[in-house]
Amino acid sequence: MSVKIGFISLGCPKNQVDSELMIKKLSDAGYEMIDTPFGADVVIINTCGFIEAAKQEAIDNILEMGQYKEDGNVGHIIVIGCMAERYREEILKEMPEVDAVAGLGANGDIVEFVRQVLEEGRKESFPSNTGLPLSGERVLTTPEHWAYLKISDGCSNRCAYCAIPLIRGPFRSRPIEEIVTEAEALAKDGVKELIVIAQDTTRYGLDLYGELKLPELLRRLDKISGLKWIRPLYCYPDRITDELLETIKNSEKVLHYIDLPLQHASGRILKAMNRTGDRQSLTALIGKIKSYLPDCVLRTTFITGFPGETDEDFDELSEFIDDICFDRLGCFAYSREENTPAYDMPDQVDTALAEHRGEVLMEQQYRIFEENQTLQIGKTVECVVEDYDGWSDSYGGRTWMDAPEIDSTIRFVSRRELEIGDFVQVRITGTNDVDLIGETAE
C-alpha cells in the first residue's frame, strides 16, 4: 500500500516553485500525492516566515493539522520552508504535534527526509540555506496555461525591515541557458504565460556574470515559440535601466507591466529602510518608464508605520500616490521582525496607527483604481480565459494588465465556445466593483 502525502504550500510564488520541485521528487519516488491533507500518512507544510501575518497563517495551518492528527486523520506532520528555517528550535519545542522540521537546504533531500521520518519519527535537518535547489523538474500547481519561472533565489539588498537575506541567504542567479531550457520545456507542455520571479528580478545575473542580465534573458525568452505573455515581477527601482526598458519596448511577448515595489516616497524613510531615492527621484523614474512605455501598467507596494514615520512622511506618501495614480497598488503595515536592523530602531510606530495608515492608503487607492477601471470602458483588450460559469454562460479571465492571483479579473460573454487558456480580444462594457465586464470582440 503506497504512502499518501498531502502538501500545503504557503507564502509567495518563490515558495510555490520550491513546493513544485519537491512534489515532483516525492512523486517520482513512488509516494502518492493527494489533493487534501485528510487521510494523509504525511502532511508537509511549506511555510512562509516573511512577516507576522504569514507566520500566523503557518501556525494556524500547523495547529489545524495537529487536530487532524489527534483525530486520527493525519499521520506525520513535517514543517519546512522559511518559518522552519527561521524558527527551527521554537517549532520543535513549542509545537509537539510537529514530527519533523527541515530548513530550505534540505529541500533537495526531501525524499530521504520523509523516509527517515516514517521510519524514525521525530527528526530535524538544517543544512546551509544556500543548498536550496534552484532548478529541476516540477509538478505545476498553477493552471496549465501559466507558470512561474524562478530565475534566482535569496537577496543581497539588505533592506532594514526585511528578514529574507537571513532566511534564504544571498542573491543567487541561475544560468541563462538553464532558465531558457526550462522555459522552452514549459512552452512545449502548453504554458503560454510565464511569470518571471525572484526576490529582486532586476538584479538577475549580477552575481554570475558581473552585470545585469535581465534584458538579455527577456530577449531570449521572447524568442520561444508557443509563449504568448512574459510578465516579470519584483523589479527593484534602482535597476530599471534604459536597456531593460528598451528591451520591453521592442519585445513581442514581454508585457508592458512593471511590478515596482517602492515601499515609500519619503526620502528620510527610504534612507532609514536602507533603500535609495526620494519622491522626486521616484517621480522621475516613473516618468522615464512612461516615456519608453506610455501604456505601461505600474504595480507597486508600500509599507506604512516604519519606525520614525511621522504624519508628514505619511502625508508625503499619500500625496505621491495621488500624483502618480498607480494602476495597481498594495499596502502593508510594518511588521517588526527579529534580527533585522529596523527591529531595534527608535520611534517604533504603534501597530494600530500603522494599520490605520495602511487602510487610509488603500481607500485612497480604491478610488483611483475604480476611476482607472472606468476609463477602460469602450476599449478592446487582450484577455486570457481562466474559467467558465455555466449558470451565467460567461467566461472569467484576466486582461494583459493583470497578474494572476494578485490583480483584478474580467467576466465576459462570447458568441463562440472558448477553452481555458485561450487568448481573446474583449471589449470592455462595464465594471463590477474593481473587476471588469465585457464581451468578445470577434
N, C-alpha and C positions, 0 to 999 in steps of 0.2 A: 504494500500500500504506500503510495507516494506521500511525501511530506508536503503539506499545504502551507504556503507563505502568503500572508497579507502585507501589503506595503502602503504606508501612509507617508506621503511626501508633502512637507510644509515649506512655506517661505517662497523665495524668489525663483525665477526661471533657471538660474545657475544651479540651484539645488535640485530642481526638477530634472535637469540633464544628468546630474550625478545619480539620481534615482533610476533614470532610464538605463544608464550604464550598468548599474548593479542588478536591475531586474533581468537584463539580458544574460549576465553571468550566472545568476541563480537558475534561470530557465534552462540555459544550456547544460547546467549541472544536473538537471533532472528533477528539480523541485517544481511543484505545481503552484503557479502564481494564481491567486484568486482575487476577485474584484472587491471583496468585502473582508474585513478582519474577522467577522463572525465565523467561527468554526476553524480558524487557522491554527496550525500547530506552532507557528512562529509569526508574530507580528513585528515588522521592522518599522520604526518611526524615524524618518529622516527629518530632523528638526532644524529650525532657524533660531538664531540667538542674537539677531541684529539689534533689536530694540525691545523694550519691556513688553509691548503688546504681542510681539512674535514669541517671546519666551513664555508668556502666559498661555498662548494658543498651544504651544508644545506641551506645557504642563497639563493643560486640560485634556489633551489627547492621551497623554500617558495615564492620567487618572481614570479616564474612560476605559482604556484598555485594561487597566488594573481591575476595574469592576467586572469586565468581561471575563478576565482570568479567574477572579474569585467565584464567578457564577459557572465556571467550567466551560466557557465558550471560546477561550483562547488558551493556548499552551504557554509558550515563552514570549517575553517582551524584550526586544532589543532596541535600544535608543542609540542613534548615530547622528551625524551631521554637526552643524555649527554649535548648537547648545551643548551637545555632548562633548565637543572639543573644548568648549569654554568652561563648562561646569561639571567636569567628569567626577570629581570627588563628591560634590554635593548630591548629584543624582544617585550614586550608589549608596550614599549614607542616608539620604532623606527619603528615598523612594524605594521601599523594599519590594514593591511589585515588579520593579525592573530587574530582569535576569542578567542583562549584559549591556555594556556601554562601549562604544568604539568611536574613535576620532576620525577625522577626514582621511588621514593617511592609511587607514585600514580599509577604505572602500574597495581597493583593488583586490583584497583578500577576503571579500565578504562571503564567498562560498565556504572557505575553510573556517571562517569565524562562526558561521551558522552551524557547521558540522560540530565544532567544538562545544558550542552552547547546547546543542541537542544531546551530546554525549556527557558533558561535564557539568552543565548548569551554569552557575554564576561566573561571569567572565568579563574581562576588560582588555582593550587593546588600543594603544595610543602611539603608533609610530609618527614620525615627523609629518606635519600637515603638508609639506611640500611634496610628499609622496602621493598626494591625491591624483588619481588618473585623470588626464585631460582629454583622452580620446579613447575610442573603442567602439564596438558595435553596440547599438542601443535598441530597446523596445520603446517606440514612441508612445507617449501618453497624451499627446496632442491629437487633434483631428488629423486625418490622413493628408489634408491639403496644405497644412503648415507645420513648421517645426522650428525649434530653437537651434541655433548654431553657435556654440560657445567657442570663442576664439582665444580666450585666455582665462586665467584664474588668479586670485589674490589681488592685492592692491598695495601700491607704494606711495600713495598720495598723502597719507597721514593727516587727514582732516581731524581736528581736535576732538570731535564728538563721536568718531567712528571706531568701532572695535573690529572691523573687517580685517585689517592687517594683522591683528593679534590672533584672530580666529583662522583665517585662510592663508596667511603668510604673504610674502612679497608678490608683486605682479610677475606672472609667468605666461609668456605667449606661446601659442602652438605654431609650428612651422606653417608657412603659407601652403606648401604643397599638400600637407596633411589635411588642412582645412578644406582646400579646394576638392580634394579627393572625396572627402565626406559629403560635401555639398553636391557633388556630381551623383553620388550614390543616393542621396535623399531625393534629388530631382528624378532619378531613374525610377524610384519607388513611388512617384506620384506627388511628391511635395512641390507645391507651386509658390509658396511664400516662405522665405527664410527670415527669421527674426534673429539678427546678429547681436550677441550679448557678451558682456564681460563686466567686471567691476568698473572699468574705465575703457570703453571701446576705442576711444581716440588715441590711447596710449599704445595700442597694439603695435608690436614689432620692435619697440624701442630697446627692450632687453635683449632680444635675439639678434637684431640687425643693426643696432646703433642709430636707427632713425625711425620715424613714424611711418608705418606701412599700411595703415587702414586704407588710404586711397588706392594703393596697388592691389590690395586684397579685394576691394569692391570692384575694381576693373576686371579682375579675374573671375569673380563670381558673376558679374554682369554678362559674361560670355557663355554661361552654362545653359545649354538647351533644356527647355522644359520649365525653367523658373519663370515666374511672372512678376513677383514683387520681392524686393530685398529691402528690409527695414532695420537699420542699425539702431540700437537703444544705448542709453547711458553714455552720451558724448560729453566729455569734460570740456567746459568752455575755453580753457586755456589752449586747447589743442584743436580748435576749429580753424584749420589753416585754409589759405586760398586754394591749395592743391585739393584738399578734401571737398570744398565747395564746388570747384571746377569739375571734379570727378562726378559728383552727384548731378550737377547740371548737365553733363554730357552723357550720362548713363541712360540706358533704355529701361532698366529694371529697378534701380535704386530709387526709392520713393523720395519725394520732396517733403520729408517728415523728419524733423530733428528733435530728438529727446535730449534736452539740455538742462540737467539738474543744476540750478543756480544756487539754491539754499538760502540766499538773502540778497538784498540790494544795498544795505548799509555797508560802506567800506570799513567802518570800525568793527562791525560784527564779523564781516568776512575775514578780516585780518585775525581776529580772535579765533575764528574757526580754522585758521591756517590755510585759508584759501586766498586767492588773489582777486583783484578787481574792486569796483565800486559801481554805484548806479550809473555814472557817466560812461565808464568803460563797457559795462554790460549793454547799455543802450546803443553804444557804437557797434558792438559785436552783432547785436540783433539787426542793426541797420545794414551791416555788411552781408549778413546772411540773406536778408531780403533783397539786396542789390543783385546777388547771384541768383536767388531763387524767389522771385516775387510771390509765387503761390505756395511757399513753404509753410507747412503746418508745424508750429512750435509747441512742444510739450515741455513743461518744467515742473520742478518740485521746490518747495520752500520749507524751512524749519522756523517755527516760532518759539519764543521763550528760551533761546540760547542764553547762557549766563551773561549778564550785563546788558541784555536787550532792554532799552528804555522805550518809553512811549514814543519818543522822537524817532528812534530806529524803526519801530513798528510802523509809524506813520509814513516814513520814507519808503518802506517796503510796499505798503498799501498804495501809495501814490504811483510807485513804479509799475505795479500790476495794472492800475488804471491806465497808465500811459501806454504800456505795451499791448494790452488786450491779448494775452496769450490764448492760443486756440485750445490748449489742454493744460490743466494745472492741478497738482496735488499739494496738500499741505499737511505737515506733521508737527505735533508738539514735540519739543526737545525731550529726548529720553536720556537720563543721566546714567551713563554706562561705566562700570568699574574699570579701572586701569586705562582709561583714556585721559588725555590732558584736561579735557573740559570738566571731568568729574570733580576735580579739586579747585576749580576756578571760583573766585569770589563772586558775589552778587548773583547767586543762583535764583532764577525766576520761579515764583510759585507755580506749581503744576497746573492749578486751576486757571491761573492767568494765562499761562502758555497755551492751554487748550482753548480758552475763550478766544484768544487772538487768532488761533488757527480756524476756529469756527467763523469768526468775522471775515477772514480772508476767503474762506470757501463760499460764504454767502455772497461776497463781492464777486468772486469768480463765476458763481452760478448765474448771476445777472449778465455778465459778459458773455458767457458761453451760450446762454439762452438767446441772446441777440445775434451771436455769430451763427448759431444754428438756423435762426430765422432767415438770415441772409442767404442760406443755401437754397431756399425755396425757389423753384424755377430752373435751377441748374441741373445738368446731367452729369453724373459722376460714375466712375467705375467702382463696382462693388463685388465682393465675393460672397457666394451663397453658403450659409452655415447651418440652416435648419429649415424645416418645412412644418407648418401648422395646418393640419387638415381641417380643423374647426373653422378657421378663418380663410382657408385656402390662400395663405400668404407665406412668403419666404422671409427668413431673417438672415441678416448678414452684417458685413462691415463695409464702409467705404474705404478707399485707399488712405483716407485721412485718420483712420482709427486702428490702433494696435489691438490685438486680441487680448481680452481679459482685463484691460485697463481703461479703454476708451469706450465711446458710445457705440450704439448699434443702429441698424436701419431695418424697418419692416416694410416689405413691398409686395405688390401683386405682379403676376406675369401671365401673359396670354399663352405662353408655351411652357411645357414642363421643364423644370430645371433639376440639376443634380447638385448635391453637396460638393462644394469645391469649384463650381462653375464661376467664371468671371463674366459679369454682365453690366451693361450701361443702364443706369436707373435715373429717371427724372424725379427730383425731389418735389413732392407736392405739399408737404406739411411737416409739423413736428409733433411729438408726443412727449411732453416734458423735455428731457435733454436728448432724446433719440429722434431719429428722422423717419419719415413716412414717404413712400414713393411708388413708382410703377416702372416696369422695364420700358426702355425707350425703343425696343425693336418693334 
